[in-house]
Amino acid sequence: MLKHESFQSIAEIDSRLVALEQEKKQLLALREQLLKPPSNTSDSPLYSPEQKIAIFRGLFRGRTDIFANRWKNQQARSDYSVACSKWVNRICN
């Protein structure tokens, strides 16, 4: 907290209040800038094309132990079913 002895006059208190008000305005302006979403301009992209591809592949990466197996029956109907590298109790491990 504040020490009352550090201020000798009302003028010193008023001066300190003005300085604090200026600092408050600066901090509020900085806060507004930080709250704004970043602008993605062509001059400064957020991610390089390689990074975007890595993110996309990471989000939509498939399982490597399961894959599709295409089949066709005698009536020439075809479809896909799950093929798995290792089955345990009728469940792909």
C-alpha positions in Angstrom: 0.0 0.0 0.0 0.9 3.7 -0.1 3.0 5.3 2.5 1.4 8.6 3.5 4.8 10.0 4.4 6.1 9.8 0.8 3.8 12.7 -0.3 4.5 16.1 1.2 1.7 18.1 -0.5 -1.6 17.9 -2.3 0.3 19.0 -5.5 2.5 15.9 -5.3 -0.6 13.7 -4.9 -2.3 15.4 -7.9 0.8 15.0 -10.0 1.0 11.3 -9.2 -2.7 10.9 -10.0 -2.1 12.5 -13.4 0.8 10.2 -14.1 -1.3 7.2 -13.0 -4.2 8.3 -15.3 -1.8 8.5 -18.3 -0.4 5.1 -17.5 -4.0 3.7 -17.3 -4.8 5.1 -20.7 -1.7 3.6 -22.2 -2.4 0.2 -20.7 -6.0 0.3 -21.9 -4.9 1.1 -25.4 -2.4 -1.7 -25.3 -5.1 -4.1 -24.0 -7.3 -3.1 -26.9 -4.5 -3.9 -29.4 -4.0 -7.3 -27.8 -7.7 -8.2 -27.8 -8.0 -7.5 -31.6 -7.6 -10.6 -33.7 -4.4 -10.7 -35.7 -4.7 -9.4 -39.3 -3.5 -11.9 -41.8 -2.0 -9.8 -44.6 0.0 -11.2 -47.5 3.1 -9.4 -46.3 3.1 -11.2 -42.9 1.3 -14.5 -43.1 0.7 -16.3 -39.8 1.8 -19.7 -41.2 3.9 -20.7 -44.2 2.3 -23.0 -46.7 4.4 -25.9 -45.3 3.1 -25.2 -41.8 -0.5 -25.1 -43.1 -0.1 -28.4 -44.8 1.3 -30.0 -41.7 -1.6 -28.6 -39.6 -4.1 -29.9 -42.1 -2.5 -33.4 -42.3 -2.3 -33.5 -38.6 -6.1 -32.8 -38.2 -7.2 -35.2 -40.9 -4.7 -37.9 -40.5 -6.1 -41.4 -40.7 -5.3 -44.5 -38.6 -2.4 -46.5 -40.1 -3.6 -49.8 -38.7 -7.0 -49.7 -40.5 -7.6 -49.3 -44.2 -10.4 -49.8 -46.7 -10.8 -53.1 -48.6 -12.9 -53.0 -51.8 -15.0 -56.0 -52.5 -17.3 -57.1 -55.4 -20.0 -59.7 -55.2 -21.4 -62.0 -57.9 -24.1 -59.5 -58.9 -21.3 -57.0 -59.7 -22.2 -54.9 -56.6 -19.1 -53.4 -55.1 -18.4 -51.6 -51.8 -15.8 -51.1 -49.2 -15.3 -52.7 -45.8 -12.8 -52.2 -43.0 -9.6 -54.1 -43.4 -7.3 -54.3 -40.4 -3.8 -55.4 -39.8 -4.6 -57.2 -36.6 -8.1 -58.4 -35.4 -8.7 -59.3 -31.7 -12.2 -60.7 -30.8 -13.7 -59.3 -34.0 -12.4 -55.8 -33.1 -9.5 -54.1 -34.9 -6.8 -53.8 -32.2 
